[in-house]
């Protein structure tokens, strides 16, 4: 079962209020996405911690409904 890009964006924005989220469907199959997330909540966190925060916002859907997510994170300038 594939996930809609809008659902991914909604979950991330709910989990990380104020985040800037950009999502691209890499294959057009609703199963392989690239996602760029900028959030002030990432301040002072290393890249692994930032990714863990995004995965937590996805509420366990990574690896089930969402097969592949190329993730880039950072703090807004």
DSSP file (Angstrom, degrees, kcal/mol; ACC not computed):
  #  RESIDUE AA STRUCTURE BP1 BP2  ACC     N-H-->O    O-->H-N    N-H-->O    O-->H-N    TCO  KAPPA ALPHA  PHI   PSI    X-CA   Y-CA   Z-CA
    1    1 A X              0   0    0      0, 0.0     2,-0.1     0, 0.0    29,-0.0   0.000 360.0 360.0 360.0 120.5    0.0    0.0    0.0
    2    2 A X        -     0   0    0     64,-0.1     2,-0.4    27,-0.1    29,-0.2  -0.402 360.0-128.9 -84.2 160.2    1.6    3.3   -1.1
    3    3 A X        -     0   0    0     27,-1.4     2,-0.2    62,-0.3    64,-0.1  -0.877  18.8-120.6-110.1 142.3    1.5    6.6    0.7
    4    4 A X     >  -     0   0    0     -2,-0.4     4,-1.8     1,-0.1     3,-0.5  -0.548  19.0-126.3 -77.0 144.8    0.4    9.9   -0.8
    5    5 A X  H  > S+     0   0    0      1,-0.2     4,-2.5     2,-0.2     5,-0.2   0.875 111.1  57.5 -58.1 -38.7    3.0   12.7   -0.8
    6    6 A X  H  > S+     0   0    0      1,-0.2     4,-2.3     2,-0.2    -1,-0.2   0.845 104.5  51.1 -62.4 -34.5    0.4   15.0    0.9
    7    7 A X  H  > S+     0   0    0     -3,-0.5     4,-2.4     2,-0.2    -1,-0.2   0.896 109.5  49.9 -69.9 -40.9    0.0   12.5    3.8
    8    8 A X  H  X S+     0   0    0     -4,-1.8     4,-2.3     2,-0.2    -2,-0.2   0.943 112.8  47.4 -61.1 -47.6    3.8   12.4    4.3
    9    9 A X  H  X S+     0   0    0     -4,-2.5     4,-2.6     1,-0.2     5,-0.2   0.914 111.2  51.1 -60.0 -45.1    3.9   16.2    4.4
   10   10 A X  H  X S+     0   0    0     -4,-2.3     4,-2.2     1,-0.2    -1,-0.2   0.927 110.8  47.9 -59.7 -47.2    1.0   16.4    6.8
   11   11 A X  H  X S+     0   0    0     -4,-2.4     4,-2.3     2,-0.2    -1,-0.2   0.909 113.1  47.5 -62.7 -43.2    2.5   13.9    9.2
   12   12 A X  H  X S+     0   0    0     -4,-2.3     4,-2.4     1,-0.2    -1,-0.2   0.925 112.9  48.5 -65.5 -43.1    5.9   15.6    9.2
   13   13 A X  H  < S+     0   0    0     -4,-2.6     6,-0.2     1,-0.2    -1,-0.2   0.835 112.0  49.5 -68.1 -31.4    4.4   19.1    9.7
   14   14 A X  H  < S+     0   0    0     -4,-2.2     3,-0.5    -5,-0.2    -1,-0.2   0.899 116.3  42.2 -69.8 -40.4    2.2   17.8   12.6
   15   15 A X  H  < S+     0   0    0     -4,-2.3     2,-0.3     1,-0.3    -2,-0.2   0.766 127.2  31.9 -77.1 -26.7    5.2   16.2   14.2
   16   16 A X  S >< S-     0   0    0     -4,-2.4     3,-2.1    -5,-0.2    -1,-0.3  -0.675  87.4-151.8-131.2  76.2    7.5   19.1   13.6
   17   17 A X  T 3  S+     0   0    0     -3,-0.5    24,-0.2    -2,-0.3    -3,-0.1  -0.187  80.4  19.9 -53.7 135.6    5.4   22.3   13.7
   18   18 A X  T 3  S+     0   0    0      1,-0.3    -1,-0.3    -5,-0.2    22,-0.1   0.393  89.7 146.2  86.5  -2.5    6.7   25.1   11.5
   19   19 A X    <   -     0   0    0     -3,-2.1     2,-0.6    -6,-0.2    -1,-0.3  -0.342  48.5-132.5 -67.8 147.0    8.8   22.7    9.4
   20   20 A X  E     -A   38   0A   0     18,-2.8    18,-2.5     2,-0.0     2,-0.4  -0.911  30.5-171.1 -97.0 122.7    9.4   23.5    5.7
   21   21 A X  E     -A   37   0A   0     -2,-0.6     2,-0.4    16,-0.2    16,-0.2  -0.966  15.0-178.8-124.9 128.0    8.8   20.2    3.8
   22   22 A X  E     -A   36   0A   0     14,-2.3    14,-2.6    -2,-0.4     2,-0.4  -0.995  10.4-172.4-123.7 128.8    9.4   19.5    0.1
   23   23 A X  E     -A   35   0A   0     -2,-0.4     2,-0.4    12,-0.2    12,-0.2  -0.968   7.7-171.4-127.1 137.8    8.6   16.1   -1.3
   24   24 A X  E     -A   34   0A   0     10,-2.7    10,-2.5    -2,-0.4     2,-0.9  -0.995  23.0-135.9-127.3 129.4    9.3   14.6   -4.7
   25   25 A X  E     -A   33   0A   0     -2,-0.4     8,-0.2     8,-0.2    -2,-0.0  -0.755  21.3-164.0 -82.2 107.3    7.9   11.3   -6.0
   26   26 A X  S    S+     0   0    0      6,-2.2    -1,-0.2    -2,-0.9     7,-0.2   0.806  81.0  19.0 -69.0 -32.7   11.0    9.8   -7.5
   27   27 A X  S    S-     0   0    0      5,-0.8    -1,-0.2    -3,-0.1     6,-0.1   0.440  98.7-116.5-117.8  -3.4    9.4    7.1   -9.6
   28   28 A X  S    S+     0   0    0      4,-0.3    -2,-0.1     1,-0.0     5,-0.1   0.665  89.7 106.6  74.9  14.6    5.8    8.2   -9.9
   29   29 A X  S    S-     0   0    0      3,-0.2   -27,-0.1     0, 0.0    -1,-0.0   0.416  86.8-121.5-106.8   0.6    4.8    5.1   -8.0
   30   30 A X  S    S+     0   0    0      2,-0.2   -27,-1.4   -28,-0.1     3,-0.1   0.695  98.1  82.2  69.0  17.2    3.9    6.7   -4.7
   31   31 A X  S    S+     0   0    0      1,-0.2    37,-1.8   -29,-0.2     2,-0.5   0.514  80.1  54.7-128.7 -14.5    6.4    4.4   -3.0
   32   32 A X  E     + b   0  68A   0     35,-0.2    -6,-2.2    34,-0.1    -5,-0.8  -0.944  67.6 169.2-131.1 109.3    9.8    6.1   -3.5
   33   33 A X  E     -Ab  25  69A   0     35,-2.6    37,-3.0    -2,-0.5     2,-0.4  -0.847  30.0-147.5-122.1 154.0   10.2    9.7   -2.3
   34   34 A X  E     -Ab  24  70A   0    -10,-2.5   -10,-2.7    -2,-0.3     2,-0.4  -0.970  25.9-171.3-111.4 137.0   12.8   12.3   -1.8
   35   35 A X  E     -Ab  23  71A   0     35,-3.1    37,-2.6    -2,-0.4     2,-0.5  -0.995  15.4-165.9-136.7 131.7   12.1   14.6    1.1
   36   36 A X  E     -Ab  22  72A   0    -14,-2.6   -14,-2.3    -2,-0.4     2,-0.5  -0.978  13.7-174.5-117.2 123.7   13.8   17.8    2.3
   37   37 A X  E     -Ab  21  73A   0     35,-2.8    37,-1.6    -2,-0.5     2,-0.5  -0.975   8.9-173.4-125.3 123.7   12.9   19.0    5.8
   38   38 A X  E     +Ab  20  74A   0    -18,-2.5   -18,-2.8    -2,-0.5     2,-0.3  -0.967  19.1 159.0-112.8 129.9   14.0   22.3    7.4
   39   39 A X    >   -     0   0    0     35,-2.2     3,-1.4    -2,-0.5     4,-0.1  -0.986  47.0-140.8-153.1 138.8   13.1   22.8   11.0
   40   40 A X  G >  S+     0   0    0     -2,-0.3     3,-1.6     1,-0.3    -1,-0.1   0.718 101.9  74.2 -67.5 -19.7   14.3   25.0   13.9
   41   41 A X  G 3  S+     0   0    0      1,-0.3    -1,-0.3   -24,-0.2    34,-0.1   0.681  85.9  65.1 -65.5 -16.2   13.6   21.9   16.0
   42   42 A X  G X  S+     0   0    0     -3,-1.4     3,-2.5    32,-0.2    -1,-0.3   0.556  71.8 125.6 -83.0  -8.2   16.8   20.4   14.5
   43   43 A X  T <  S+     0   0    0     -3,-1.6     3,-0.1     1,-0.3    -3,-0.0  -0.274  81.7   8.9 -55.9 131.2   19.0   23.0   16.1
   44   44 A X  T 3  S+     0   0    0      1,-0.3     2,-0.3     0, 0.0    -1,-0.3   0.431 105.4 115.8  79.4  -0.6   21.8   21.4   18.1
   45   45 A X    <   -     0   0    0     -3,-2.5    -1,-0.3     1,-0.0     2,-0.1  -0.774  63.0-127.2-101.1 144.5   20.9   17.9   16.7
   46   46 A X     >  -     0   0    0     -2,-0.3     4,-2.3    -3,-0.1     5,-0.2  -0.356  36.6 -95.3 -80.9 172.2   23.2   15.8   14.6
   47   47 A X  H  > S+     0   0    0      1,-0.2     4,-2.5     2,-0.2     5,-0.2   0.872 124.5  51.7 -58.1 -41.8   22.0   14.4   11.2
   48   48 A X  H  > S+     0   0    0      1,-0.2     4,-2.4     2,-0.2    -1,-0.2   0.926 110.7  48.2 -62.4 -44.5   21.0   11.0   12.7
   49   49 A X  H  > S+     0   0    0      2,-0.2     4,-1.9     1,-0.2    -2,-0.2   0.887 110.5  52.1 -63.6 -38.8   19.0   12.7   15.5
   50   50 A X  H  X S+     0   0    0     -4,-2.3     4,-1.7     2,-0.2    -2,-0.2   0.930 110.6  47.2 -62.1 -45.8   17.3   14.9   12.9
   51   51 A X  H  X S+     0   0    0     -4,-2.5     4,-2.7     1,-0.2    -2,-0.2   0.893 108.9  54.6 -64.1 -39.2   16.3   11.9   10.7
   52   52 A X  H  X S+     0   0    0     -4,-2.4     4,-2.4     1,-0.2    -1,-0.2   0.877 105.8  53.5 -61.1 -36.9   15.1   10.0   13.8
   53   53 A X  H  X S+     0   0    0     -4,-1.9     4,-1.7     2,-0.2    -1,-0.2   0.894 110.0  46.9 -65.2 -39.8   12.8   13.0   14.5
   54   54 A X  H  X S+     0   0    0     -4,-1.7     4,-1.3     2,-0.2    -2,-0.2   0.931 111.8  50.2 -67.4 -45.0   11.3   12.8   11.0
   55   55 A X  H  <>S+     0   0    0     -4,-2.7     5,-0.8     1,-0.2     3,-0.3   0.887 108.9  52.6 -60.5 -38.7   10.8    9.0   11.3
   56   56 A X  H ><5S+     0   0    0     -4,-2.4     3,-1.5     1,-0.2    -1,-0.2   0.894 105.8  54.1 -63.0 -39.2    9.1    9.6   14.6
   57   57 A X  H 3<5S+     0   0    0     -4,-1.7    -1,-0.2     1,-0.3    -2,-0.2   0.793  99.3  62.7 -64.8 -27.0    6.8   12.1   13.0
   58   58 A X  T ><5S-     0   0    0     -4,-1.3     3,-1.6    -3,-0.3    -1,-0.3   0.473 102.9-137.0 -79.5  -1.1    5.9    9.4   10.4
   59   59 A X  T < 5 -     0   0    0     -3,-1.5    -3,-0.1     1,-0.3    -2,-0.1   0.835  63.7 -48.0  52.7  46.5    4.4    7.3   13.2
   60   60 A X  T 3 <S+     0   0    0     -5,-0.8    -1,-0.3     1,-0.1     5,-0.1   0.542 107.5 116.9  79.2   6.7    5.8    3.9   12.2
   61   61 A X    X > +     0   0    0     -3,-1.6     5,-2.5    -6,-0.2     3,-1.9   0.699  43.9 103.5 -81.4 -17.9    4.8    4.1    8.6
   62   62 A X  B 3 5S+c   66   0B   0     -7,-0.3     5,-0.2     1,-0.3     3,-0.1  -0.489  91.7  15.8 -65.7 126.7    8.4    4.0    7.3
   63   63 A X  T 3 5S+     0   0    0      3,-3.6    -1,-0.3    -2,-0.3     4,-0.2   0.283 130.3  52.0  91.3 -10.3    9.1    0.5    6.0
   64   64 A X  T < 5S+     0   0    0     -3,-1.9    -1,-0.2     2,-0.3    -2,-0.1   0.554 127.0   4.6-116.0 -87.6    5.4   -0.4    5.8
   65   65 A X  T   5S+     0   0    0     -4,-0.3     2,-0.6     1,-0.2   -62,-0.3   0.816 134.3  53.2 -69.1 -30.4    3.2    2.1    3.9
   66   66 A X  B   < +c   62   0B   0     -5,-2.5    -3,-3.6     1,-0.2    -2,-0.3  -0.922  66.5 179.4-112.0 110.6    6.3    4.1    3.0
   67   67 A X        +     0   0    0     -2,-0.6     2,-0.4   -36,-0.3   -35,-0.2   0.935  64.6  14.5 -79.9 -48.8    8.9    2.0    1.3
   68   68 A X  E     +b   32   0A   0    -37,-1.8   -35,-2.6     2,-0.0     2,-0.4  -0.991  55.8 175.3-138.8 130.6   11.8    4.4    0.4
   69   69 A X  E     -b   33   0A   0     -2,-0.4     2,-0.8   -37,-0.2   -35,-0.2  -0.918  17.3-156.7-137.8 108.8   12.5    7.9    1.6
   70   70 A X  E     -b   34   0A   0    -37,-3.0   -35,-3.1    -2,-0.4     2,-0.4  -0.775  30.2-160.6 -81.7 111.6   15.7    9.7    0.6
   71   71 A X  E     +b   35   0A   0     -2,-0.8     2,-0.4   -37,-0.2   -35,-0.2  -0.828  23.8 177.9-111.0 131.1   15.8   12.2    3.4
   72   72 A X  E     -b   36   0A   0    -37,-2.6   -35,-2.8    -2,-0.4     2,-0.3  -0.998  14.3-179.9-124.6 132.4   17.7   15.5    3.7
   73   73 A X  E     +b   37   0A   0     -2,-0.4     2,-0.3   -37,-0.2   -35,-0.2  -0.891   9.3 143.8-130.2 160.3   17.3   17.6    6.8
   74   74 A X  E     -b   38   0A   0    -37,-1.6   -35,-2.2    -2,-0.3     2,-0.4  -0.981  46.3 -89.0-176.8 175.3   18.6   20.9    8.1
   75   75 A X        -     0   0    0     -2,-0.3   -35,-0.1   -37,-0.2   -37,-0.1  -0.853  49.0-109.3-100.2 134.5   18.0   24.1   10.1
   76   76 A X              0   0    0     -2,-0.4    -1,-0.0     1,-0.1   -37,-0.0  -0.293 360.0 360.0 -61.8 148.0   16.6   27.1    8.2
   77   77 A X              0   0    0      0, 0.0    -1,-0.1     0, 0.0    -2,-0.0   0.457 360.0 360.0 -81.8 360.0   19.1   29.9    7.6
